[in-house]
């Protein structure tokens, strides 16, 4: 056995299968790579096919295991297909990382169009709900699993984004706690990453962000210590999905370089 094979086989996620949404770039890409490095077979999920192919290719080139799915998480049937296709091709799902998310142009309530509200909620909250609803009964049959949701400090405060994003991340934190309390006794752990500013391609969500929203956001940015690197988030994600965090369930772990401490 080669040194590289031994390294994978001794990884803390050896033998596990993980689904990572939004894995074509940023935090999701870093999570996919790190999980694969630790012995996990990763289903790379993204809406852009070129990104899926690139990340899967990178992981396989490193001698790790990955497959890919092009999924539009705003479509409920696509979310179901993500779970069904992974189970069909990989046989099981031990870890679900609901990481994909979009911004909303920092629009407050009075300036929020229906179509933006509905799309942000569809991807940021409805898709994780649907994926969990589909997968949890299967995880129970297989004696447990781990769900990790990528939330935001916008989910505990009100001025880090527009209303749609803020509501979606508040809802995702509520979903996390509800799953943990409902299914913890059945072997399912569900925790959330509550993130500050991270170097990703998520942007603001509009070429012309709302002026009032940006005014409020800029007040908070003035106290931002620094932006995080996606690998810093991936390392925390690895801990939260591994057995090293077996006593954590329903935890919403803030990782923001102390931004919310100011």
C-alpha positions as CSV (number, residue, x, y, z in Angstrom):
1,X,0.0,0.0,0.0
2,X,1.3,3.5,-0.9
3,X,1.9,6.2,1.7
4,X,-0.9,8.2,0.1
5,X,-3.3,5.2,0.4
6,X,-2.3,4.6,4.0
7,X,-3.0,8.3,4.7
8,X,-6.5,8.2,3.3
9,X,-7.3,4.9,5.0
10,X,-6.3,6.3,8.4
11,X,-8.3,9.5,8.0
12,X,-10.9,10.3,10.6
13,X,-13.6,10.2,7.9
14,X,-12.4,6.9,6.3
15,X,-15.3,4.9,4.9
16,X,-17.8,7.8,5.2
17,X,-19.9,9.3,2.4
18,X,-20.6,13.1,2.5
19,X,-22.8,15.3,0.3
20,X,-21.6,18.9,0.1
21,X,-23.7,21.5,-1.5
22,X,-22.2,24.6,-3.0
23,X,-19.0,22.6,-3.4
24,X,-17.9,24.2,-6.6
25,X,-16.2,27.1,-5.0
26,X,-15.3,28.8,-1.7
27,X,-16.2,27.2,1.6
28,X,-17.9,24.2,-0.1
29,X,-14.8,23.5,-2.3
30,X,-12.5,23.6,0.7
31,X,-14.8,21.3,2.7
32,X,-15.0,18.8,-0.2
33,X,-11.2,18.7,-0.5
34,X,-10.5,18.4,3.2
35,X,-13.1,15.7,3.8
36,X,-11.7,13.7,0.8
37,X,-8.2,14.1,2.2
38,X,-9.4,12.6,5.5
39,X,-10.7,9.5,3.8
40,X,-14.3,10.5,2.9
41,X,-16.0,9.8,-0.4
42,X,-17.5,13.2,-1.4
43,X,-20.5,14.0,-3.6
44,X,-19.7,17.4,-5.0
45,X,-22.9,19.3,-5.6
46,X,-23.2,22.7,-7.4
47,X,-25.4,24.4,-9.9
48,X,-22.5,25.1,-12.4
49,X,-21.4,21.9,-14.2
50,X,-17.9,23.3,-14.9
51,X,-17.3,23.8,-11.2
52,X,-18.4,20.3,-10.4
53,X,-16.2,18.8,-13.0
54,X,-13.2,20.8,-11.8
55,X,-13.5,20.0,-8.1
56,X,-14.2,16.3,-8.8
57,X,-11.2,16.2,-11.1
58,X,-8.9,17.9,-8.5
59,X,-10.0,15.4,-5.8
60,X,-9.5,12.4,-8.0
61,X,-6.1,13.7,-9.3
62,X,-5.0,13.7,-5.6
63,X,-5.9,10.0,-5.3
64,X,-9.1,10.7,-3.4
65,X,-12.7,9.7,-4.0
66,X,-15.4,12.0,-5.4
67,X,-18.4,12.1,-7.6
68,X,-20.4,15.1,-8.8
69,X,-24.0,16.2,-9.3
70,X,-25.3,19.3,-11.0
71,X,-28.3,20.4,-9.0
72,X,-30.5,23.5,-8.8
73,X,-31.3,23.6,-5.1
74,X,-34.2,26.1,-5.8
75,X,-36.1,23.2,-7.4
76,X,-37.6,20.8,-4.8
77,X,-37.4,17.8,-7.1
78,X,-33.7,18.5,-7.7
79,X,-33.1,18.3,-4.0
80,X,-34.8,14.9,-3.8
81,X,-32.8,13.8,-6.8
82,X,-29.6,14.8,-5.0
83,X,-30.3,12.4,-2.2
84,X,-31.6,9.6,-4.4
85,X,-28.7,9.8,-6.9
86,X,-26.1,9.8,-4.1
87,X,-27.7,6.8,-2.4
88,X,-28.0,5.0,-5.8
89,X,-24.4,5.6,-6.8
90,X,-22.5,5.6,-3.4
91,X,-24.8,3.4,-1.3
92,X,-25.1,5.6,1.7
93,X,-24.9,9.1,3.1
94,X,-23.2,9.6,6.5
95,X,-22.7,13.3,6.3
96,X,-24.9,16.1,4.8
97,X,-23.4,19.6,4.5
98,X,-26.0,22.1,3.6
99,X,-23.5,24.7,2.5
100,X,-24.9,26.4,-0.6
101,X,-26.3,29.9,-0.2
102,X,-26.9,33.2,-2.0
103,X,-27.2,36.8,-1.0
104,X,-30.0,39.3,-1.6
105,X,-28.6,42.6,-2.6
106,X,-28.8,43.8,1.0
107,X,-32.4,44.8,0.5
108,X,-34.5,45.7,3.5
109,X,-38.2,44.7,3.8
110,X,-39.7,47.7,1.9
111,X,-37.4,47.1,-1.1
112,X,-37.5,43.3,-1.3
113,X,-39.1,42.0,-4.5
114,X,-41.1,38.7,-4.3
115,X,-38.8,36.9,-6.7
116,X,-35.6,37.7,-4.7
117,X,-37.3,36.8,-1.4
118,X,-38.5,33.5,-2.9
119,X,-35.2,32.5,-4.5
120,X,-33.1,33.3,-1.4
121,X,-35.4,31.4,0.9
122,X,-35.6,28.5,-1.6
123,X,-31.9,28.0,-1.8
124,X,-30.8,29.0,1.7
125,X,-33.6,27.5,3.8
126,X,-36.1,25.4,1.8
127,X,-33.4,23.2,0.2
128,X,-31.7,22.3,3.5
129,X,-35.2,21.5,4.9
130,X,-36.1,19.3,2.0
131,X,-32.7,17.5,2.0
132,X,-33.0,16.8,5.7
133,X,-36.6,15.7,5.4
134,X,-35.6,13.2,2.6
135,X,-32.4,12.0,4.3
136,X,-33.3,11.7,8.0
137,X,-35.5,8.6,7.8
138,X,-32.7,6.9,5.8
139,X,-30.1,8.0,8.4
140,X,-32.3,6.5,11.1
141,X,-32.4,3.2,9.3
142,X,-28.6,3.2,9.1
143,X,-28.3,4.1,12.8
144,X,-27.4,7.7,12.5
145,X,-25.5,10.4,10.7
146,X,-24.4,14.0,10.9
147,X,-25.9,17.1,9.3
148,X,-23.9,20.4,9.2
149,X,-25.6,23.6,8.1
150,X,-23.7,26.7,7.0
151,X,-25.4,29.6,8.7
152,X,-24.1,33.1,9.3
153,X,-23.9,35.8,12.0
154,X,-26.8,37.3,9.9
155,X,-28.8,34.5,11.6
156,X,-28.2,35.9,15.0
157,X,-28.1,39.7,14.2
158,X,-30.0,41.9,11.9
159,X,-27.6,44.2,10.0
160,X,-25.2,41.8,8.2
161,X,-27.4,41.4,5.1
162,X,-30.8,42.1,3.6
163,X,-34.1,40.8,5.0
164,X,-34.3,37.6,2.9
165,X,-30.8,36.4,3.7
166,X,-31.2,37.4,7.4
167,X,-34.5,35.5,7.7
168,X,-33.1,32.5,5.8
169,X,-30.1,32.2,8.2
170,X,-32.3,32.7,11.3
171,X,-34.5,29.9,9.9
172,X,-31.5,27.6,9.3
173,X,-30.4,28.0,12.9
174,X,-33.9,27.1,14.0
175,X,-33.9,24.1,11.7
176,X,-30.6,23.0,13.1
177,X,-31.8,23.1,16.7
178,X,-35.1,21.4,15.8
179,X,-33.4,18.5,14.1
180,X,-31.0,18.1,17.0
181,X,-33.7,17.9,19.6
182,X,-36.0,15.7,17.5
183,X,-33.5,13.1,16.3
184,X,-30.5,13.2,18.6
185,X,-31.8,10.2,20.5
186,X,-31.9,8.3,17.1
187,X,-28.2,8.9,16.4
188,X,-28.4,12.0,14.3
189,X,-26.3,15.1,15.2
190,X,-27.1,18.4,13.6
191,X,-24.9,21.5,14.1
192,X,-24.4,24.8,12.3
193,X,-21.5,27.0,11.3
194,X,-22.3,30.6,12.2
195,X,-19.9,32.5,10.0
196,X,-18.6,36.0,9.7
197,X,-17.0,37.4,6.6
198,X,-15.2,34.7,4.6
199,X,-13.2,35.0,1.3
200,X,-15.8,33.5,-1.1
201,X,-17.5,34.4,-4.4
202,X,-20.9,34.9,-2.7
203,X,-20.7,38.7,-3.1
204,X,-23.6,41.0,-2.2
205,X,-26.1,39.4,-4.6
206,X,-26.7,42.4,-6.8
207,X,-24.7,44.7,-9.1
208,X,-26.7,47.6,-7.5
209,X,-27.0,46.8,-3.8
210,X,-29.6,48.7,-1.8
211,X,-28.2,51.9,-0.4
212,X,-30.0,51.7,3.0
213,X,-28.9,48.1,3.4
214,X,-25.3,49.0,2.6
215,X,-25.4,51.9,5.0
216,X,-26.3,49.5,7.8
217,X,-23.9,46.8,6.7
218,X,-21.0,49.3,6.5
219,X,-21.5,50.2,10.1
220,X,-20.8,46.6,11.1
221,X,-17.9,46.2,8.7
222,X,-16.1,49.0,10.5
223,X,-15.6,46.5,13.4
224,X,-14.6,43.5,11.2
225,X,-11.2,42.2,12.4
226,X,-10.5,40.3,9.2
227,X,-12.0,38.0,6.7
228,X,-11.6,34.2,7.0
229,X,-10.0,31.8,4.6
230,X,-12.3,28.9,3.4
231,X,-9.8,26.3,4.8
232,X,-10.3,27.8,8.3
233,X,-14.0,27.1,8.0
234,X,-13.4,23.6,6.5
235,X,-11.2,22.6,9.5
236,X,-14.1,23.5,11.8
237,X,-16.5,21.6,9.6
238,X,-14.3,18.6,9.8
239,X,-14.3,18.7,13.5
240,X,-18.1,19.1,13.7
241,X,-18.8,16.1,11.4
242,X,-16.2,13.8,13.0
243,X,-16.5,11.7,16.1
244,X,-14.2,14.2,17.8
245,X,-17.4,16.4,18.3
246,X,-19.6,13.6,19.5
247,X,-20.9,15.6,22.4
248,X,-22.0,18.5,20.2
249,X,-25.6,18.5,19.0
250,X,-27.8,21.5,18.2
251,X,-24.7,23.8,18.6
252,X,-24.4,26.9,16.5
253,X,-20.7,27.6,16.5
254,X,-19.7,31.2,15.7
255,X,-16.5,31.6,13.7
256,X,-15.9,35.2,12.9
257,X,-12.5,36.2,14.2
258,X,-14.3,38.0,17.1
259,X,-16.4,40.2,14.9
260,X,-19.6,39.8,17.0
261,X,-17.6,40.3,20.2
262,X,-17.2,44.0,19.3
